[in-house]
């Protein structure tokens, strides 16, 4: 199965690198503006015909844009990518289209929605819910019993203490510490 990477920026490069490490076949990249002919040697198509039989990954960093693109494409064949050095509990739930980068940790009873980006070294403690289209930056620590609302973007090196609710589409700057 060859996978199309939707996007042609830095997030696409990170995704392609991970897909290569996982030994996945990459069909190419799709982008709405043809600023590049290739990304890491893979062709970029401007007017790709979306097909339900193809597999896709949305490599779009901006949570709002990723959600709009997801809704516009209206396809069901999204892959989930997990770096081999990430630890994912067998008791965690992860929905389609999510990417988990190197050395991230997802503990038991964590529910992760669709199209979530979890950067390197991020830790999600047990009994937490991370809703759809969330971005979790590198080295973020999310405590137990936390609700991260849809489309939230958490900057690198932030700490979210136990028992915290973060409303949908909030942007949390890097190095932020949130308590209840």
C-alpha positions in Angstrom: 0.0 0.0 0.0 1.5 3.4 -1.0 0.6 6.4 1.1 0.1 10.0 -0.2 1.4 12.7 2.1 -0.8 15.7 2.0 1.4 18.7 2.5 4.9 19.8 1.3 6.4 21.8 4.2 8.5 20.9 7.3 5.8 18.7 8.7 5.8 16.7 5.5 9.5 16.2 5.8 9.2 14.9 9.3 6.4 12.6 8.2 8.3 11.3 5.2 11.4 10.6 7.4 9.2 8.6 9.8 7.5 6.7 7.0 10.9 5.8 5.5 12.1 4.5 9.0 8.9 2.4 9.2 9.6 1.0 5.7 6.3 2.3 4.3 5.8 3.0 0.6 5.3 6.7 -0.2 3.3 7.5 -3.4 4.2 11.2 -3.3 3.1 14.5 -1.8 0.0 16.5 -2.5 -0.1 20.3 -2.0 -2.4 23.2 -2.9 0.4 25.4 -4.0 3.2 24.1 -6.1 6.2 25.9 -4.6 8.2 22.7 -4.7 8.6 19.9 -7.3 9.7 17.4 -4.8 10.0 16.9 -1.0 12.9 14.7 0.0 12.9 13.2 -3.5 9.2 12.5 -3.7 7.1 14.3 -6.3 4.6 16.9 -5.3 1.3 16.9 -7.2 -0.9 20.1 -7.3 -4.1 18.7 -8.7 -4.2 15.2 -7.3 -7.5 13.3 -7.7 -8.5 12.1 -4.3 -9.6 8.5 -4.4 -11.2 6.5 -1.6 -9.0 3.5 -2.5 -5.8 5.5 -1.7 -4.2 5.9 1.7 -3.3 9.4 3.0 -1.6 11.2 5.8 -2.2 14.9 6.6 1.2 16.4 7.2 -0.2 19.8 8.1 1.1 21.4 11.3 -1.6 24.0 11.8 -4.5 22.3 13.6 -7.3 24.5 12.1 -6.0 24.0 8.6 -5.5 20.3 9.2 -9.2 20.1 10.3 -10.4 22.1 7.3 -8.4 19.9 4.9 -9.7 16.8 6.6 -13.3 17.9 6.1 -12.7 19.1 2.5 -11.1 15.8 1.5 -13.8 13.6 3.0 -11.8 10.3 2.7 -11.6 7.5 5.2 -8.2 5.9 4.5 -5.9 7.7 6.9 -2.9 5.9 8.3 -1.6 6.2 11.9 2.2 6.5 12.3 4.2 5.7 15.4 7.9 6.0 15.7 9.6 2.7 16.8 11.1 4.4 19.9 7.7 5.7 21.2 6.1 3.8 24.0 2.4 3.3 23.5 0.5 1.3 26.2 -1.6 -1.6 24.9 -4.4 0.0 26.9 -4.3 3.3 25.1 -6.7 4.2 22.2 -5.4 6.0 19.2 -7.6 7.1 16.2 -6.7 7.2 12.5 -4.4 9.9 11.1 -2.4 10.4 14.3 1.4 10.6 14.3 3.5 9.9 17.3 7.2 10.8 17.0 10.4 9.5 18.7 10.5 8.8 22.4 6.9 10.0 23.0 5.0 8.1 25.8 1.3 7.3 25.8 0.3 5.6 29.1 -2.7 3.3 29.8 -6.3 4.6 29.4 -5.2 7.6 27.3 -7.7 8.3 24.5 -6.2 10.1 21.5 -8.5 11.4 18.8 -8.0 11.5 15.0 -5.4 13.7 13.2 -3.4 14.4 16.4 0.3 15.3 16.2 2.5 14.3 19.1 6.1 15.5 18.9 9.2 13.8 20.2 9.5 13.2 23.9 5.9 14.2 24.8 4.4 12.3 27.6 0.6 11.7 28.2 -0.2 10.2 31.6 -3.1 7.9 32.2 -6.8 8.6 32.2 -6.5 11.6 29.8 -8.4 12.4 26.7 -6.8 14.2 23.8 -9.5 15.2 21.3 -9.2 15.5 17.5 -6.7 17.8 15.6 -4.5 18.5 18.7 -0.8 19.4 18.4 1.4 18.4 21.3 4.9 19.9 21.1 8.2 18.3 21.9 8.8 17.4 25.5 5.3 18.3 26.7 4.1 16.6 29.8 0.4 16.0 30.2 -0.7 14.8 33.6 -3.4 12.3 34.6 -7.1 13.0 34.2 -6.6 15.8 31.7 -9.0 16.8 28.9 -7.3 18.5 25.9 -10.0 20.0 23.7 -10.2 19.8 20.0 -7.7 21.7 18.0 -5.5 22.7 21.0 -1.9 23.5 20.2 0.5 23.0 23.1 3.9 24.5 22.7 7.1 22.6 23.3 8.4 22.0 26.9 5.0 22.9 28.5 3.6 21.1 31.5 -0.1 20.4 32.0 -0.8 19.3 35.6 -3.3 16.6 36.7 -7.0 17.3 36.6 -6.9 20.2 34.0 -9.3 20.9 31.2 -8.0 22.8 28.2 -10.8 24.3 26.1 -11.0 23.7 22.3 -8.7 25.6 20.0 -6.6 27.2 22.7 -3.0 27.9 21.9 -0.6 27.3 24.7 2.8 29.0 24.2 6.1 27.0 24.7 7.4 26.6 28.3 4.0 27.2 29.8 3.0 25.5 33.1 -0.8 25.0 33.6 -2.2 24.1 36.9 -5.9 23.6 38.0 
